[in-house]
Structure formats: C-alpha cells, structure tokens
Amino acid sequence: MSDTLPDLEDLYDPEHVARVRRRHQRAFAWEPQGWIPLGIHVVNPAHMSGLEYEQWLEPEPFFEAQYRVLRDTLAVGSDLLPVVAINHLGDAVISSMFGAQQFMPDTMGATLQDVGPTPLPVFSNTEQVAQLEEPSLDAGIVPHVERMLVYYRQRLPQWVHVVAPMPTGPFTMAMELRGSDFLLDLKDSPQSCHKLIELCTRLQAQVELKFRALTDESLTEHVTNFGILGVGLRLGEDSMVNLSPSMIREFCQPAFALTNSLCGGEGHIHFCSLIHSRFAHIYPALAALEEVSVVSSQFAWEYYEEHLEELRGRLAVESFYGDSYQYVCAKYGSFAAWAEQFVPRFKDESGLVLYCQVESVEEGQRVWDAWQQAHEI
C-alpha cells in the first residue's frame, strides 16, 4: 500500500454499519421502517487519474483508486456497507475462460464500472456449443483475479467487504460468447442455447464461490459490488431486454433457479435502463418469476413510483444509480426538490433501496442532508 493512503479506522462506525444492514434487509423484505435507504458513492475523478487499461490485471493502481473512493464514501456516512470491489473487468472473467479475446476501451471511466473489456464472440455456430466441455476453473484470467482479491484482502480491514468482479447473467454471457446470432439460435437450436446458458450459470456460481473463499466473504450472504446487502447473487442480465416475457421464462428462469440453488438467496437481477430506454416490459416478466425477488435497474424507481401496488410484497427494487441522480436534478431543479416530493410519499412503504454517485465528499454530504431532511417532512 502507498504510504500516502490515509487510514480508514477513524471512519468506521459498527453501529452505523449494523443499521445499514437492517435497512437493506427490511426494505427487501417489504417491512416498513419509515425510511428509504439511500447509498451515496463518492467517486472523485481525480482518484482515477493515470489509470489505463494496459494495467487492467495489475492490482496496485486499481486498489489505490478504490481505497480512496471508499474513504470518501465512508466520510459521507450514507446507507452503504463498506465495500471495495473489483469493478473494472466488465464481463471478462467468465468469457476469458472460454478463450474470448477482449476488446479494450480507449479510456478508463471515472467510475470503473462504466466501461470495461468487451468480449468478442467465441462460437460461430451451434454445433460448437453442442460439443462444448466445461472449462477449468483456473482458465482465462481467473488466476489474475485471484491475485487481485488476495492483494485487496491483505491490505484492508476485515470490516471492509472485498467483492469479486460483478457476476454476469448467464443469458447475457451466452449471448456474448455466441454474438447476436444467439437470438436466432433461441428459435433454431433451443437445446444448444439451454446447454450454453446452463454452463455459464454453473461457471459463474463456481467462480463466485471460489473467489469468496479467498476474501473471507460469506458463501450465503450476498453483499453486492455497490455496498448493498442483497437477497442473492446480483446477476447483470442486460441482454435479457431483447426477450419477450415467454422467452424470459423459457431461457432465463431455469438459470435464475439454478443460481439460487448453487449460491443461496432468492434472486437479485439487474438490467440496464437508460434515459431513452426504460424496458418497462421486464418488470412484470420478472415479477411473475418465483426465482426473482429483487430487480435492479437505474430508473426502476420510476416504475416503483407508478406501479407500487403491482410490486408490493412481490418484487423489491434497487435503483437510482447511473443517470438517475443527474436526471432528477435537471428535472426538479435540485436533488433536494425531488426528494421533498418523493420521500414523503413512499417513506412509510417499503421494497425500495436507492443509491447514487457524486464527485465530492461535500456534494455527498449535501445529498445526505437533503435526504434526511426530506424524511422529516
């Protein structure tokens, strides 16, 4: 560790951490608590200065950047668990196990998870999938990731969760390995598609458990890369938005059930929603699945706002990250103005956990103060 890195112990408040855990648990269990959990990540772009993707498998520079992000985030004291996560590898871990080449972006995003290596397709036809065997658990970049995790764990207090790269949803990974033709394969060669999706499911679960054994993380409790205490392994299933509800049931539901059985939990599924693309058809499709208890999406708070009666007690929501913070600031004039109308309406409900990102401790403290004040209205 760099000698210039400040200590973290002065910012550790075990009572606050315990309170955050309860808030997440109660929200996802639909237990009213008079409070909507809000996490505030402080990601100062200056901390990412000098990071390049040429260093992507070296732990030292990324550790120092994430360490500084953690300290700034702890200084605000919002509803987040203390986490340092390896968030810059995109979907490279599982895809690399199949030998996928990685297309590297030109620049490093300030938030690390905004961009990452993009795997190039490995399979050109379904016959290759039909003959596929499961890769070794030491294949691809797995040994490099293990070295990163050990490096992080040895240099952080035990009260900080060290979280492995974000788990990729099995359908999304299968589509990345095959390319966009995978959508045609769903109709033309469904059995090969099922095989590849199941293989990706098992690999993701096995690798996740393998990584957790290195970081002393619980094998049954799920802390996400973003400091949220989830109800299961949070799967990034972005490509699912290309499917109809019936195809989600056919090709994704078995994978979600298998993930839950291998890793424990009730199902925590992410898909991206953007300012121009909300993909509202996904919510009722997931709400119909017993294997999913939490949906995670940037603008899911809007769907919650409009469809609470349909979601209540069935599908909890994790949301507000990505463009949502800037969106409400622009639409309402300020975060505080939005919070003053949103919080009084929903603070006595449940089923909602929010988090956002700001660029300075000072901005984070203003957001946190506004959130607390909105709960007093």
Residue pairs with C-beta under 8 A, 6 or more apart in sequence:
1 63
1 64
1 67
1 155
2 64
5 64
5 67
5 68
6 71
8 70
8 71
8 74
8 156
8 157
8 160
9 157
11 71
11 74
11 75
12 74
12 82
12 157
12 159
13 77
14 159
16 77
17 81
17 82
17 159
20 37
20 79
20 80
20 81
20 229
21 81
21 229
22 33
23 33
23 35
23 37
23 79
23 353
24 37
24 79
24 81
24 228
24 229
24 230
24 353
25 229
26 32
26 33
26 350
27 33
27 36
27 37
27 316
27 350
27 351
27 352
27 353
28 229
28 230
28 231
28 293
28 294
28 316
28 351
28 353
29 350
30 312
30 313
30 316
30 350
30 351
31 350
32 348
32 349
32 350
33 350
34 347
34 348
34 375
35 347
35 375
36 343
36 346
36 347
36 352
36 353
36 354
36 375
37 79
37 352
37 353
37 354
38 78
38 79
38 320
38 354
38 355
38 356
38 367
38 368
38 371
39 78
39 79
39 80
39 226
39 227
39 228
39 353
39 354
39 355
39 356
40 73
40 76
40 78
40 80
40 355
40 356
40 357
40 358
40 364
40 367
40 368
41 69
41 73
41 80
41 226
41 227
41 355
41 356
41 357
41 358
42 69
42 72
42 73
42 75
42 76
42 357
42 358
42 359
42 360
42 361
42 363
42 364
43 69
43 72
43 110
43 111
43 357
43 358
43 359
44 68
44 69
44 72
44 359
44 360
45 110
45 359
47 65
47 68
47 69
47 72
48 65
48 108
48 109
48 110
48 112
50 61
51 61
51 62
51 65
51 108
52 108
53 104
53 105
53 108
53 117
55 61
55 62
56 88
56 89
56 104
56 117
57 141
57 144
57 148
59 147
59 148
59 151
59 152
60 151
62 86
62 88
62 112
62 148
63 84
63 148
63 151
63 152
63 155
65 112
66 84
66 85
66 87
66 112
66 152
67 84
67 155
67 156
70 82
70 83
70 84
70 160
72 360
72 361
72 364
73 80
73 227
73 364
74 82
75 361
75 364
75 365
76 361
76 364
76 365
76 367
76 368
77 368
78 355
78 364
78 368
78 371
79 353
79 355
80 226
80 227
80 228
80 355
81 161
81 223
81 227
81 228
81 229
82 159
82 160
82 161
82 227
83 160
83 161
83 162
83 163
83 223
83 224
83 225
83 226
83 227
84 152
84 156
84 160
84 161
84 162
84 163
85 162
85 163
85 164
85 165
85 166
85 225
85 226
86 145
86 148
86 149
86 152
86 163
86 164
86 165
87 111
87 112
87 113
87 165
87 166
87 225
88 108
88 112
88 113
88 116
89 116
89 117
89 141
89 145
89 165
90 102
90 115
90 116
90 117
90 118
90 119
91 116
91 117
91 118
91 119
91 168
91 172
91 173
91 176
91 236
92 100
92 102
92 116
92 117
92 119
92 140
92 141
92 165
93 140
93 141
93 142
93 145
93 165
93 168
93 207
94 140
94 168
94 173
94 200
94 203
94 204
94 207
95 102
95 119
95 122
95 140
95 168
95 173
95 176
95 177
96 102
96 119
96 139
96 140
96 141
96 142
97 135
97 136
97 139
97 140
97 142
97 203
97 207
98 122
98 135
98 139
98 140
98 177
99 122
99 139
99 140
100 119
100 120
100 121
100 122
100 140
100 176
100 177
101 119
101 120
102 117
102 118
102 119
102 120
103 117
103 118
103 119
103 120
104 117
105 115
105 116
105 117
105 118
107 115
108 115
109 115
110 359
111 357
113 166
113 225
119 176
119 177
121 176
121 177
121 178
121 179
122 177
122 178
123 129
123 132
123 177
123 178
123 179
123 196
126 185
126 188
126 189
126 192
126 193
129 178
129 189
129 192
129 193
129 195
129 196
130 191
130 192
130 195
132 195
132 196
132 199
134 199
134 202
134 203
135 203
137 203
137 206
137 207
137 210
142 207
142 210
145 164
145 165
145 211
146 210
146 211
146 214
149 162
149 164
149 211
149 214
149 215
150 214
152 162
152 215
153 162
153 214
153 215
153 216
156 162
158 216
161 215
161 217
161 223
161 227
162 215
162 216
162 217
163 215
163 217
163 223
163 224
163 225
164 207
164 208
164 211
164 212
164 215
165 225
166 225
166 234
166 236
167 204
167 208
167 233
167 234
167 235
167 236
168 176
168 200
168 204
168 235
168 236
169 235
169 236
169 237
169 238
169 239
169 240
169 252
169 255
169 269
169 270
170 197
170 198
170 200
170 201
170 204
170 235
170 237
170 252
170 255
170 259
171 197
171 237
171 239
171 240
171 243
171 251
171 252
171 255
172 236
172 237
172 238
172 239
172 240
173 200
173 204
174 182
174 193
174 196
174 197
174 200
175 182
175 183
175 239
175 242
176 239
177 196
177 200
178 185
178 196
182 193
183 242
185 192
185 193
186 193
186 247
186 251
190 250
190 251
193 251
194 251
194 254
197 251
197 252
197 254
197 255
198 254
198 255
198 258
200 255
201 255
201 258
201 259
201 262
202 258
202 262
204 233
204 235
204 259
205 233
205 258
205 259
205 262
205 263
206 262
208 233
208 263
209 219
209 262
209 263
212 218
212 219
213 219
217 223
219 263
219 264
220 263
220 264
220 265
221 229
222 229
222 230
222 231
222 232
222 233
222 234
222 263
222 264
222 265
222 268
223 229
223 230
224 230
224 234
224 268
225 234
226 321
226 355
227 355
228 234
228 318
228 353
228 355
230 265
230 268
230 294
230 318
231 265
231 266
231 267
231 268
231 293
231 294
231 316
232 259
232 260
232 263
232 264
232 265
232 266
232 267
232 268
232 293
232 294
233 259
233 260
233 263
233 265
233 268
234 268
234 269
234 270
234 294
234 296
235 256
235 259
235 268
235 269
235 270
236 270
236 271
237 252
237 269
237 270
237 271
238 270
238 271
238 272
240 248
240 252
240 269
240 271
240 282
241 271
241 272
241 277
241 279
241 282
243 251
243 252
244 281
245 281
245 284
245 285
245 288
248 282
248 285
248 286
248 289
249 285
249 288
249 289
253 289
253 291
256 267
256 269
256 289
256 291
256 292
257 291
259 267
260 266
260 267
260 291
266 291
266 292
266 293
266 294
267 289
267 291
267 292
267 293
267 294
268 292
268 293
268 294
268 296
268 318
269 286
269 292
269 294
269 295
269 296
270 295
270 296
270 297
270 318
271 279
271 282
271 295
271 296
271 297
272 297
272 298
272 322
273 279
273 297
273 298
273 299
273 300
274 298
274 299
274 322
274 323
275 299
275 323
275 327
278 299
278 302
278 303
279 297
280 303
282 295
282 297
283 295
283 300
283 303
283 307
283 311
283 315
284 310
286 292
286 295
286 315
287 295
287 310
287 311
287 314
287 315
292 315
293 315
293 316
294 315
294 316
294 317
294 318
295 315
295 316
295 317
295 318
296 317
296 318
296 319
297 303
297 317
297 318
297 319
298 319
298 320
298 321
298 322
298 323
298 324
299 319
299 322
299 323
299 324
299 327
300 317
300 318
300 319
301 317
301 319
301 320
301 324
301 352
301 354
303 311
303 317
304 311
304 317
304 319
304 346
304 351
304 352
305 342
305 345
305 346
308 346
308 349
308 351
311 317
311 351
312 349
312 351
313 351
315 351
316 350
316 351
316 352
316 353
317 351
317 352
317 353
318 353
318 354
318 355
319 352
319 353
319 354
320 354
320 355
320 356
321 355
321 356
321 357
324 356
325 335
325 356
325 357
325 358
325 367
328 335
328 338
329 335
329 338
331 338
332 338
332 341
334 370
335 366
335 367
335 370
336 366
336 370
336 373
336 374
339 370
339 371
339 373
339 374
340 370
340 373
340 374
340 377
342 374
343 371
343 374
343 375
343 377
344 374
344 377
346 352
347 375
356 367
358 364
358 367
